[in-house]
Amino acid sequence: MVKAASRNPADTDPPASETGIRIGKYNNCTLIADGVTSEVYRSDKHVLKVIVQHNIEPHDPKREAAILQELHSLIPSAEQIINLTETFRDREQRFVLVFPYIPMTLGHVISSGSIPLHHTRSIFRDIISGLAFIHRHAIIHRDIKPSAILLQSPSGPSCISDFGTAWHPRLSSYTEPQDDKILDIGTGAYRAPEVLFGNKGYGTSVDMWALGVMLAEVVSTPPVPPFESRPAHEDGNQLGLILSIFKTMGTPTPDTWPEAKGFKVTPFELWTVFPQRDWADILPAVDGEFRDLVSRLVCFESSRRDGAEEVSDTS
């Protein structure tokens, strides 16, 4: 679900009765966010995601709806995944997804300052549980970031939203075979390095990299991602992110990133060599338990990253 980065609907939205419009059966709908493909409205206890632009891969609202419906049809249910209330076509025949209104995102909480460790533990326990659930069914979220994590309060509970670019082993197989997936996924500093180097056979580990980057951000003071990323529309944004990752962690070698030897573009040539750095040096003032988890998630070799089930068993 698209969220406005600079606005907290719980704090800044005017009363719906003063400015609202009607969308389908929902009255007093107030615009709270918009993005490349959708406009998001609040109507009392509901949020309506109105699709205004189609055919922008990998965005697929119908697939998003199908994935959420499937996940919530399973037993046990997907408690840490946003629930889809319904879908319909509005008067203009635009596709609309309806969700329960949840007052804040992890991004909003981060923007207000440091998060207490016990809140971080609670929030991330829910996120890890949600990722374990979708990964168990071979679904890749592909856009884990603070604005995709919805919170009932600053301490949680939390759930994962924004499945508009998610990959599903059956629903995505026609347009994106398992070994030929789209590379234009993820957001900014949370993008995994194998995607940046053109590996179309990536898997659920791209979500675990993003989870680790997000955790590193939350436990830092002030809370900022460990890597720098320019806005997506700026030239050189991908190269800038690669260089930031290498400066922070050290330039990878065939030993630290063996899978990259098979990439069409390898990271071992034509790059400035930066010294290897341990996460104890990168995050020196961070709680040891969280720093250790970051180190097991934010590593170059995707097969060496902890899976969500593995993290869930130890958290």
C-alpha positions in Angstrom: 0.0 0.0 0.0 1.5 3.4 -1.0 2.1 5.7 1.9 3.1 9.4 1.8 6.7 9.6 3.1 6.2 13.0 4.7 2.8 12.7 6.1 1.3 10.7 9.0 -2.4 10.3 8.3 -3.1 9.9 12.0 -1.7 13.3 12.7 -2.3 15.5 9.7 -5.4 14.5 7.8 -8.3 16.9 8.0 -11.6 15.5 9.1 -13.0 13.4 6.3 -16.4 15.0 6.6 -15.0 18.4 5.6 -13.1 17.3 2.4 -14.2 13.8 1.5 -15.5 12.3 -1.7 -17.4 9.1 -2.4 -15.7 6.1 -3.9 -18.0 3.2 -4.5 -19.9 2.6 -1.2 -17.3 4.5 0.8 -18.1 8.0 1.9 -15.9 10.9 3.0 -12.8 9.6 1.3 -9.8 11.8 1.8 -6.6 11.6 -0.2 -3.7 10.7 2.1 -1.0 9.6 -0.4 -0.3 9.1 -4.1 2.3 7.2 -6.1 3.3 6.2 -9.6 0.4 3.8 -10.0 -2.2 4.7 -7.3 -3.9 7.2 -5.1 -4.7 6.3 -1.5 -7.7 7.5 0.3 -8.9 7.2 3.9 -12.6 6.6 4.7 -13.0 6.2 8.4 -11.7 2.8 9.3 -10.7 1.9 5.7 -8.0 2.8 3.2 -8.8 2.7 -0.5 -6.0 2.1 -3.0 -7.3 3.4 -6.3 -5.2 2.3 -9.3 -4.7 5.2 -11.7 -1.9 3.7 -13.9 -1.7 0.2 -15.3 0.9 -1.8 -17.1 3.9 -0.6 -15.2 5.9 -3.7 -14.4 6.4 -5.1 -11.9 3.4 -3.3 -10.4 0.3 -5.5 -10.7 -2.7 -4.7 -8.5 -4.7 -7.7 -9.5 -1.8 -10.0 -8.6 -1.4 -8.1 -5.3 -5.1 -8.8 -4.5 -4.8 -12.4 -5.5 -1.7 -12.9 -3.4 -3.3 -11.4 -0.3 -6.5 -13.3 -0.8 -4.5 -16.5 -1.1 -2.4 -15.8 2.0 -5.5 -15.1 4.1 -7.3 -18.2 2.9 -4.6 -20.4 4.4 -4.7 -22.0 7.9 -3.2 -20.8 10.1 -3.9 -17.3 8.8 -1.4 -14.6 7.9 -1.6 -12.4 11.0 1.4 -10.3 10.1 0.2 -9.6 6.6 -2.1 -6.7 5.7 -5.7 -7.9 5.3 -7.5 -7.2 2.0 -11.1 -6.2 2.8 -12.4 -6.3 -0.7 -11.8 -5.1 -4.3 -14.2 -3.4 -6.7 -14.4 -1.1 -9.8 -15.4 2.5 -9.1 -17.7 4.7 -11.3 -14.7 5.4 -13.6 -14.0 1.6 -13.8 -10.7 2.1 -11.9 -9.6 -1.0 -9.9 -9.8 -0.3 -6.1 -8.3 -2.4 -3.3 -9.7 -1.8 0.2 -7.7 -2.3 3.4 -8.2 -1.7 7.1 -6.9 1.7 8.2 -3.7 1.4 10.2 -2.5 4.7 11.7 1.2 4.7 11.1 4.2 3.2 9.4 7.6 2.3 10.6 8.9 5.2 8.5 6.8 7.6 10.6 8.2 6.2 13.8 11.8 6.4 12.6 11.3 10.0 11.6 10.3 10.9 15.1 13.6 9.7 16.5 15.3 6.6 18.1 13.1 3.6 18.8 13.5 1.8 22.2 15.1 -1.6 22.0 12.1 -3.4 23.4 9.9 -1.7 20.8 12.3 -2.7 18.0 12.3 -6.3 19.2 8.5 -6.4 19.2 8.1 -4.7 15.8 10.8 -6.9 14.1 9.5 -10.1 15.6 6.2 -9.5 13.7 8.0 -8.5 10.5 10.1 -11.7 10.6 7.1 -13.8 11.3 5.3 -12.3 8.3 8.3 -12.8 6.0 8.6 -16.4 7.2 4.9 -16.9 6.3 5.2 -15.6 2.7 8.6 -17.2 2.1 7.2 -20.6 3.2 5.0 -20.3 0.1 7.9 -19.1 -2.1 6.5 -15.6 -2.4 9.0 -12.7 -2.6 7.8 -9.3 -1.3 10.5 -7.4 -3.3 9.9 -4.0 -1.6 10.6 -4.3 2.1 11.1 -0.8 3.5 10.0 1.2 6.5 6.9 2.7 4.7 5.7 -0.9 3.9 5.5 -1.8 7.6 2.3 -0.7 9.2 2.0 -0.2 13.0 -1.0 0.1 15.3 1.2 2.0 17.8 4.9 3.0 18.0 5.6 -0.4 19.7 3.4 -2.5 17.3 1.8 -4.8 16.5 3.1 -4.5 13.0 2.2 -6.0 9.7 3.6 -6.1 6.1 1.8 -4.2 3.3 2.7 -3.1 -0.2 2.5 -6.3 -2.2 2.1 -4.5 -5.5 5.4 -5.7 -6.8 5.5 -9.1 -5.1 6.6 -12.2 -7.0 4.4 -15.4 -6.8 5.6 -18.8 -8.1 2.4 -19.4 -10.0 0.8 -16.0 -10.5 4.1 -14.4 -11.8 5.4 -17.4 -13.7 4.1 -16.3 -17.1 5.6 -12.8 -17.2 8.5 -13.5 -14.8 9.9 -17.1 -14.9 11.9 -18.1 -11.8 15.3 -17.4 -13.5 14.2 -14.4 -15.5 12.7 -12.0 -13.0 12.4 -8.2 -13.3 15.3 -6.3 -11.9 13.5 -3.0 -11.3 12.5 -3.9 -7.8 13.0 -2.6 -4.3 13.5 1.0 -3.0 16.7 3.0 -2.5 19.1 1.8 0.2 17.1 -1.5 0.7 17.9 -3.0 -2.7 20.0 -6.2 -2.6 23.4 -6.2 -4.4 22.6 -9.3 -6.6 19.7 -7.3 -8.1 22.0 -4.3 -8.7 24.4 -6.6 -10.6 21.7 -8.1 -12.8 21.0 -11.5 -11.3 17.5 -12.3 -12.5 17.4 -15.6 -10.6 17.3 -13.9 -7.1 15.1 -15.3 -4.4 13.6 -14.6 -1.0 17.0 -13.5 0.3 16.5 -10.1 -1.3 13.8 -9.6 1.4 16.3 -10.6 4.1 18.9 -8.1 2.9 16.2 -5.4 3.0 15.2 -6.5 6.5 18.8 -6.3 7.7 19.3 -2.8 6.2 16.0 -1.7 7.8 17.1 -3.2 11.2 20.5 -1.5 10.9 18.7 1.8 10.3 16.4 1.4 13.3 19.1 0.5 15.8 21.4 3.3 14.7 21.5 6.7 16.5 20.2 8.7 14.7 18.2 6.1 12.7 19.6 6.2 9.2 20.3 3.4 6.7 23.9 2.2 6.5 24.0 2.9 2.8 23.3 6.1 0.8 21.0 6.1 -2.1 20.0 8.9 -4.5 16.3 9.3 -5.6 15.4 6.7 -8.3 14.9 9.4 -11.0 18.5 10.7 -10.6 21.1 9.5 -13.0 23.7 7.2 -11.4 21.5 6.3 -8.5 22.3 2.6 -8.9 26.0 3.1 -9.2 25.9 5.4 -6.2 24.3 2.7 -4.1 26.8 0.1 -5.2 29.7 2.4 -4.2 28.1 3.1 -0.9 27.7 -0.6 -0.1 31.3 -1.2 -1.1 32.6 1.7 1.0 30.6 0.6 4.0 31.3 -3.2 3.9 34.4 -3.4 1.7 34.7 -4.4 -1.9 33.6 -8.0 -2.3 36.0 -10.7 -3.5 35.3 -14.1 -5.0 35.6 -15.6 -1.5 33.1 -13.2 0.1 30.7 -13.3 -2.9 31.2 -16.6 -4.8 27.8 -16.5 -6.6 28.8 -13.2 -8.3 31.4 -15.1 -10.4 28.5 -16.2 -12.5 26.9 -12.8 -13.0 27.1 -11.2 -16.5 28.6 -8.1 -14.8 30.9 -9.1 -11.9 31.8 -6.8 -9.0 35.4 -7.9 -9.1 36.7 -5.7 -11.9 36.9 -1.9 -12.6 35.9 -1.0 -9.0 37.8 0.9 -6.4 39.0 -1.5 -3.7 37.7 -0.6 -0.3 39.0 -2.5 2.8 36.8 -5.1 4.4 34.9 -3.9 7.4 33.3 -5.9 10.2 29.8 -4.9 11.5 31.3 -4.2 14.9 33.2 -1.3 13.2 30.1 -0.2 11.1 27.7 -0.3 14.0 30.0 0.1 17.1 27.5 1.5 19.5 24.6 -0.9 18.7 23.2 -3.7 20.9 25.3 -6.8 20.2 22.3 -9.0 19.6 20.9 -6.7 16.9 24.3 -6.1 15.4 24.9 -9.9 15.1 21.5 -10.3 13.3 22.4 -7.5 10.9 25.7 -9.2 10.1 23.8 -12.5 9.3 21.4 -10.7 6.9 23.4 -8.0 5.2 26.1 -10.1 3.6 27.0 -10.3 -0.1 26.4 -14.0 -0.7 22.7 -14.5 -0.7 22.9 -18.2 0.3 24.7 -17.2 3.5 21.9 -14.8 4.7 19.7 -16.2 7.4 16.2 -17.1 6.2 13.2 -15.8 7.9 12.3 -19.2 9.5 15.9 -19.4 10.8 15.7 -15.9 12.3 12.2 -16.6 13.7 13.5 -19.7 15.5 16.3 -17.7 17.3 14.5 -14.4 17.9 
